[in-house]
Amino acid sequence: EAMHGHISTWETAQVTDMSYLFFRDSTFDEDISAWDTSGVTTMDEMFEGAQSFNRPIGGWRVDRVTRMYHMFGAAKAFNQPIGNWSVGAVTQLENMFRAASAFNNPIGDWWVDKVNDMSRMFEDASAFNQPLSSWRVESVTDMKEMFQGAKAFNQDLGAWRIDTVTNMREMFQRAKAFDQDLGWCVDYRVHMDDAFDSTACEWTSCGVTHGICWGRDKNRSGVSLVVVIVICLILAICVPLAVSFCFLAGTFGSCSKHKKTPSSPSSSDKV
């Protein structure tokens, strides 16, 4: 500190990578709100394991940051407003709040349309219960364990476009408060093992159908359409076959159940 001054006054305008900066520094809790982060592109695991850190950093400029992997993982005390961050360039949010057990600030206005990985993002973030319905998740492919163990979370995500997601394994597992009717139709090729295990809506799969889906609007109507098509195909194939069979059978005298057996001529008809 004698050489560089207090950390709160450090000149950081030229810094591009802040990854691992306070990694597992369990006692760190200094005011760094005045730092210039406008040039930073990577913040992977920046506060991972910084269990005491809980300072306001909501004013940071993060519009150039592309990676926030595990940024607040196990930062158990952190609960500051960061909802105004401009995260439009970020592609990685994997593990961002994993085990950040105190965090419960609104981030529903984040622009996440470039993010492709949200796996374990809120895993064991036991206090988190904020609306995320307006998030545009069309680029996300991995949501495995996203809310696993987020035991307070119970928000409606039914408006999410989940067309590109390929992995939802254990997505809400142990999110004990979760009790939503999502109305999603998830393609049968998507991994969904134990996705709703130990949730309040486990027995209804939280309104999610796992099967063949049609169109962009992936909801239960897609499955209904499939059922209709299958029934129509069965009718189109089976009914004509049945009619043809009956016609042929009738030709040989075996189709009609009510076919009369010719009676023996009466004695009066005998010559």
C-alpha positions, 0 to 999 in steps of 0.5 A: 500500500505504501508503494501503490496507494490504497487499492481503492485509488488504483488506476485501472483504466488500462486493465483488460483482464481482471480474472482471478483477481480476488480468487479465494481471498476470503477476507477481502472487502475493500471499496473498489467502486471507483475503479475504471473497468471500461477496458476490461474484457474478462472477469472470470472468477474475479470474486470466486470464493471472496466470501467477505466481499460485499461492496457496491460495484453497480456503477462499473462499466462492463460493456466490453466484458465478454466472459463472467464465468464464475464471477461471484461463485461462492462469494457468500456475502455479496448482495449488491445491486448490479442490475444496471450493468450493460452485459450485452457483450457477454457470452459466458455466464456459467456458474456466475452466482453459484453458491452466492448464497446471499445474492438476491438483487434484480437483474431481470433487465440484463440484455443476455441475447449473446450468452450461450452458456448459463449452466449452473448460473444460480446453482445453490444461490439459495436466496435468489428469487428475482424475475427473469421473464424478460431475458432473451435466451435464444442463443443459449445452448446449455442450461444444465443445473441452472437453478439446481438448489436455488431453493427460494426461486419461484419465478415464471419463465414460460416466455423464454424461447428455449429452441436452441437449448440442448441440455436442461439436465437437473435444471431445477433439481432441488429448487424446492419452492419452484412451482410454475406451469412453464408450458414449454415443449422441449424437443425429445433430443434435449437432455432433461434427466431429473430436471424437476426432481424435488421441486413443488411441481415435480409430478407435473414436470412443471408443465413441460412436455418432452417430445416432438415439437413443431414451430418456433412457439414451443408449447403444448400445442406442438404436441397436440398437432402431432397427435392430430397428424398421427390420427389423421394418418391412421385414418387415412391408411386404415379406413381405406384398407378396411373398406377394401378388405370388406369389399373383397371379403364380401365378394367371397361371401364372408364380409356381412354378419347378416348374410342370409343362409338360403332356406330349403325349398318347402314341400309345396315348391317341389315338383 
